[in-house]
Amino acid sequence: MAKFDFPMEQVFQVKKKLEKQKQLELGKAMQTLSKSQERLLEIEGQLHEANQRFQINLSTGRVNSSEMKSAHERIRYFHQAMTEQKKLIRQDKLKVEQAKEALKTALQDRKIFESLKEKAFESYIENEKLEEAKRLDEIVSYKYRNS
């Protein structure tokens, strides 16, 4: 019995490697998104803290105009930082979606080649069975003629 040789084995291996690469890229994109979301939570916490400090100082009456201006600037900074971080999160989500699509395409390509390889192997097995049957017929007919 001859060894099975898939003619497009190298292409199939490249498709498998490409799929793994796309999986890694998706993982990195998801990790970046997660970090961006964590940073947004940090900024929201800092904003909340700045608002609370300002409210406490206001309620105790220990606020002069420079402190009020400083608190206002800090709060405005955190609002601006939140806006920027939300933009980054939208971009990161888009990158995750693009990575998912790329992985989906790579997965489909690999599955196509996997299916082709399976069909080629089934055809190989069928041909081997036919060859074996032909050899057996030859052996039987040879023994029949010689007896």
Steps between C-alpha positions, in 0.01 A plus 500: 500500500645835392517795733224763475630830365270804496611718207406826676650410839729805507211736429296324770781549753526870407124536554530339844784735596303798372204396713722481810641845420148643468408343835798674660408831338145469632635426846721808491214718377274373777772560757547857377123558521494364853782732607322797342182414687694468826656841439154650447389358835808654664420840350136472611620417852733800501219725379267371769771556762565856378126574506469364854799704625352811344157432655656443844701819476191688383287367785761595760540844346876463459508596133657816368492612139837346405404162650168518321675575170750220562223250579308609191811450282561156650142393437511637147827313439342171612197557278730565204709193586182289514394628157841412354499160667154423362632582151787258557256233615291543184817464291606194699155343456529557126841331500355203691220467244750518213717236669192277547416531130858422400499195728165388361639520144819314599291233674284453190807473278655237727175303513479504119849352471427255779194382309702472179762296682235267643345450156840434347572246775164326443576485128846361579349229722244411232775473235709284734203268554448471124869428446494238774191336349669500158813335644291236675310430177831456318628263768178297494490482121869400491440220752187390311686480168792312648289240675 
